[in-house]
Amino acid sequence: MRNNKKYSIIISVLLFCVLLNPVYAQVRFFALENDYYPTESPRVLATSTAGEVTEADLFLYLLLSQEDRPYLFKDYITTTDPSERAQMKESIKKYIQEIVYHRLLARREGVGLSGRSKQDLKHLRIILHPIYDYIWTNGILKAKIKVLDEDIRFYYQRHINEFVHPEKVRVRTIFLKSPSERPMPERRKVREKLERLRQQILNGADFEEMAKKYSEAKNAPQGGLLPAFSRGTFFSDFEKTAFALEPHQLSTVQDFKDGFYIIQCLEKIPAEKIGLDDARTTITRRLSRYQLKLRHTAELKKLIQKALPKIDISNFEVRSEDTPIVKVKKFYVTKREMLTFFPQIYKGLFFDTAYLMDRATHISTYEVIAQCCESLGLTKHNKMLELAKSMAMVLMDAEDVEKQYLKPSLTITPEDEKKYYDAHQDEMRRSSLYHIYQMWGELKNPAQYSFSEQTALMRQLQQKVDDFLAETKVKLANKKLDLLSAALKGETQTLEKQRSALPVESIMASLKKLETEQFAFHYKNAGMINLDYLPMIKQYVEGLAPEEFSKPYRQDNLIVWFYVKDVIPGEKLTFEKARSMVFFHLLKERKQKALQTLKHKTLSSANIKFLF
């Protein structure tokens, strides 16, 4: 057992205090717009040796993988922004490759549902949890959402600057390749060639014909023509030059990392305001998503209060393997099953309580939704659920194959650890630890208010929080002055008394006094936290000194901020102290390398042809 195992366990135990907080443990939200699910003759997006991949396959894979945009293909076919469309296309190709990879990797002699063990079926149900969330959201919650016309008008007025067709420019370009790593004399010759071409154009030569003949860019056959674009489409220097030109004006020769180019401006299209009628569909979709998210949180809270799921991770390492860790009515997951489904619970040689708590909370929350769907009859003869089961079984089979493939490559010797440590000494540091209190003000029952009412109330809540922080900062400053005064006077008794009376309790008492019929205030002692595990908190807390507040920020119907009680500085780790960290990083690195090799080998003969 490594020397810093105890340290890692302590940090993990402290971390799950934050993960338990509803602000950070919210279930991932899969409320999809317009009930999108391509069941009727879904288009084929790709073919391969593993069969066709359809739009429905892509949707289900993204949903099961808990990606943020399972309706990605719908966005791809509806967007008009060329740059965004290109990025979406690359993402879709990547996901299709993942689907083909898992299909090829999965055991062809699959045993089917009837031949699977109870543990397999339980794992299958957990994988399918996001599908239950989708069914519940679209089958129950969406019927309760109503966007009022007054809310649409209010939103439009508050966000009127967003509803503008941005200024665009249409240009032609001539590009000559000359990567920056090439010798300067060679690059100079290329630049001089483009200078001569530019001079010919200034003397009357046709830019379009010159681009077709000399340009080395992909748009050369089109005479160097680019579709009209707005700012943010290309790299900044190119856009800055293009938008600075007037129609028919020619730029000077511009330097780029891959070569040189000149631009001819053809047309400048001024910005144009989008009217309310044209913006109505977009606003309705935004407000529907916003209301649905609030409704999802509120209704889920009611389900949890009714079902009373239980999570018990106390003494996890020494408990019997058959002990239930998560229980929702008759459904339960044992210690053995948790370790089988989520082997990452042991990272290197230490036990990751934070990850265990996160997975347990995730399972219990989704299982509440799944049982609700079943009690309402939403899952009977549900075609989507049946198709999702087939894909989930493929993912399970592929995961089993990966595990078998990884075994030979995961033996790590002490010599391997020392070599890795020597190569990464500067990275082997223990981060600073922040003892923080998390605080938040909440708008009660937000679903009962219209959007305009919610906006007004959240503004009031923000003001309450701002006033509270300003007043509390003054109190803390006065406390520090009193301590300094007592120290200068040598009043040891007074000094010790004030030091022992931490301000946290009085801060919390003042906070609770702000509660009204509309607003509730909460706080949690998150304990000593390594911010590297929590990037969401890190951006607000890192750099604060003891007895300082973070800036408040809004999250749906919450205003959230943090109070730093104390900070323990980080330190550079010796090899002995860093060994469990080294083991974990080395293990992760080898797994990634082995899986990349397996993926490349598997896909090399997949013969994928994209059809979109």
C-alpha positions, -999 to +999 in steps of 0.1 A: +000+000+000+014+034-010+025+060+015+000+086+004-030+062+002-044+076+034-040+112+022-059+103-011-087+087+008-091+117+031-093+141+002-118+119-016-140+116+015-140+154+019-148+159-018-180+140-018-195+166+005-196+189-025-208+161-049-237+155-026-248+191-030-278+194-054-260+222-072-233+199-084-250+165-083-277+173-107-286+145-131-276+152-167-306+167-184-318+150-216-349+171-224-348+171-262-364+197-284-394+189-305-395+153-293-367+145-317-362+109-323-358+097-359-378+064-359-397+067-392-373+055-419-341+071-404-316+081-430-284+061-434-254+082-424-226+056-431-219+021-443-192-002-430-183-038-425-203-036-393-234-027-412-253+006-418-252+034-392-285+054-392-296+087-377-314+067-351-283+047-342-263+080-337-291+095-316-293+064-293-255+061-290-252+098-280-280+094-255-265+063-239-231+079-238-247+109-220-234+134-245-247+170-242-263+171-277-278+138-286-298+157-313-265+167-330-274+155-364-306+176-364-285+207-355-261+198-383-288+197-410-305+229-398-275+252-391-265+278-417-231+287-403-205+271-425-178+269-397-202+255-371-215+230-397-180+218-405-172+212-368-205+193-363-197+171-393-163+161-379-180+153-345-206+132-362-179+113-381-161+106-349-192+093-332-200+070-362-165+056-360-171+049-323-204+030-331-186+010-358-157+002-334-180-010-307-200-032-331-168-048-345-154-053-310-186-068-295-188-106-294-207-118-325-221-148-305-239-125-281-260-144-255-290-121-257-312-109-228-325-143-218-290-158-213-275-130-193-268-131-156-287-110-131-256-088-127-255-083-164-291-073-166-286-049-137-257-033-155-278-031-187-305-012-168-280+013-154-266+019-190-302+025-201-310+050-174-306+081-198-333+065-220-357+064-191-350+100-185-358+108-221-390+089-220-401+105-187-392+140-198-409+138-232-439+116-220-448+136-188-430+169-184-433+185-218-471+185-215-468+208-186-447+234-204-464+265-219-446+295-233-467+326-231-467+353-257-459+379-231-428+359-221-417+358-258-420+396-261-402+402-228-373+378-238-370+395-271-367+430-256-342+418-230-320+400-256-327+423-286-289+426-294-288+388-300-314+389-327-293+405-354-280+390-387-243+400-382-223+420-407-208+398-434-182+401-461-178+381-494-142+378-507-119+360-531-084+348-521-052+337-537-031+315-515+005+302-520+019+275-497+050+282-477+050+267-442+068+288-416+093+261-408+108+264-443+141+284-448+136+322-450+151+326-486+126+300-498+096+317-482+108+351-495+107+338-531+071+326-526+061+360-511+078+378-540+058+356-565+025+366-548+036+403-548+040+400-586+006+384-590-009+412-569+007+438-591-007+422-622-042+423-607-037+460-599-027+465-635-059+450-647-056+412-646-087+393-636-085+381-599-108+352-605-087+338-634-055+344-615-068+325-585-079+296-607-044+295-623-021+301-594-039+297-560-030+265-540-061+266-518-091+243-520-113+271-534-090+277-564-114+260-589-141+286-578-117+315-585-108+318-548-144+326-539-155+321-502-191+321-491-202+353-473-190+350-436-193+369-404-167+375-377-157+344-358-157+321-388-120+322-397-088+331-379-087+366-365-059+382-387-077+370-419-110+384-407-095+417-396-080+422-431-112+411-449-135+434-429-111+464-433-114+463-471-139+482-491-157+465-521-134+459-550-103+468-528-073+445-528-053+437-497-015+436-493+003+403-491-006+387-458+017+362-439+001+330-426+018+300-408+012+279-439+020+305-466+009+338-480-024+351-493-041+382-508-078+391-504-101+409-528-133+422-512-164+416-534-192+427-512-200+439-476-233+429-462-244+452-433-259+439-401-297+435-401-321+433-372-343+402-368-379+411-361-400+395-333-420+373-357-388+359-372-373+354-338-404+338-322-395+302-330-359+305-316-372+323-284-400+297-279-374+269-281-351+286-257-378+293-232-392+258-235-358+244-227-354+267-198-388+260-183-384+223-189-351+223-171-367+240-141-397+216-143-373+186-145-355+197-114-387+203-094-405+171-104-374+150-099-371+164-064-407+153-057-399+118-070-368+115-048-387+126-017-414+100-024-391+071-033-365+079-006-334+062-023-307+051+001-269+053-004-245+038+021-208+039+014-196+039+050-167+015+057-169+005+020-135-012+019-142-036+047-178-044+040-192-077+026-193-078-012-230-085-010-238-054+010-263-030-009-246+003-016-275+019-035-312+010-029-344+024-045-373+004-032-367-032-044-338-023-067-303-024-052-267-025-063-242-043-041-205-036-034-194-064-058-216-050-086-204-014-081-168-026-084-176-046-115-196-018-132-172+009-122-136-004-118-124+032-116-135+033-080-100+020-073-077+045-090-042+031-088-039+016-053-063+039-035-100+040-030-118+070-046-147+078-024-157+108-044-161+088-076-180+061-058-204+087-043-209+103-077-218+070-093-241+059-064-259+093-065-262+090-103-277+055-101-301+063-074-314+094-091-319+078-125-334+047-109-361+068-093-370+081-128-369+046-143-393+032-117-416+062-123-417+054-160-425+018-153-453+026-128-469+049-154-467+023-182-444+044-204-420+015-210-445-011-222-439-020-259-416+011-262-398+006-295-371+032-285-363+013-253-360-020-272-336-006-298-316+011-270-313-023-252-297-038-284-272-010-286-265-011-248-257-049-251-232-041-279-215-016-256-214-041-228-199-068-250-173-044-264-163-033-229-157-069-219-134-074-250-115-042-241-110-055-205-095-088-218-073-069-243-059-046-216-049-072-191-014-081-205-003-044-208-011-033-173+017-048-153+036-019-137+069-025-118+086-003-093+112+005-120+085+017-143+072+040-115+106+055-108+113+061-144+080+079-148+085+100-117+120+111-129+105+122-162+076+141-146+091+154-114+078+190-119+043+177-123+044+157-091+029+182-068+002+181-041-023+209-049-033+235-024-063+226-002-092+250+003-116+247+032-147+262+018-184+268+026-207+267-003-237+290-001-267+295-024-299+315-025-328+298-042-360+310-059-387+287-044-410+268-069-397+287-100-421+268-123-451+287-109-438+320-123-437+333-159-403+340-174-407+378-168-416+372-132-387+348-127-363+374-142-376+401-118-374+378-088-339+366-096-328+402-099-341+408-064-323+377-052-291+388-067-294+422-050-301+405-016-269+384-021-248+415-032-260+434-001-253+405+022-218+401+008-210+438+011-223+439+047-204+407+057-171+419+042-173+450+063-179+428+094-149+407+086-127+437+080-137+451+114-130+418+130-094+418+115-089+454+128-100+443+163-076+414+162-048+438+151-057+463+178-057+435+205-024+422+193-008+457+194-021+462+230-009+428+241-044+418+251-037+381+249-070+370+264-091+391+240-070+380+211-074+342+218-112+347+224-117+364+190-095+339+172-115+309+186-148+326+177-148+318+139-171+341+119-187+313+099-215+307+124-225+343+125-223+346+087-247+316+083-271+330+109-272+363+090-278+345+057-308+325+070-325+357+082-328+368+045-354+341+037-388+352+024-418+335+008-400+337-025-364+329-015-346+303+006-309+303+015-287+273+021-251+265+030-229+234+032-195+229+048-177+213+019-146+206+040-110+206+027-111+205-011-085+198-038-098+221-065-082+201-093-110+176-089-137+203-092-130+227-121-165+242-117-155+255-083-119+261-091-126+290-114-144+309-085-123+299-055-087+295-067-066+325-055-088+335-027-073+341+008-088+329+041-120+347+050-127+358+014-158+354-007-160+343-043-181+362-068-217+350-069-230+335-101-264+324-114-273+288-121-310+285-133-330+295-102-299+297-079-273+323-069-242+305-058-211+317-041-183+304-018-166+314+015-130+303+021-123+295+057-087+284+054-061+274+028-033+248+031-006+254+005+005+227-019+040+211-020+063+192-044+061+155-037+090+131-032+090+098-050+076+079-020+048+104-015+040+105-052+040+067-058+002+062-059-002+093-081+026+079-104+009+045-105-025+060-115-010+083-142+011+055-156-018+031-156-041+056-173-014+064-199-009+027-208-046+021-210-051+050-234-022+038-256-034+002-256-070+012-265-058+036-292-039+006-307-069-016-305-092+010-320-068+017-349-065-021-355-102-026-354-112+003-376-084-002-402-105-027-421-139-012-413-143+004-447-164+033-434-181+054-461-199+085-449-231+094-468-240+128-454 
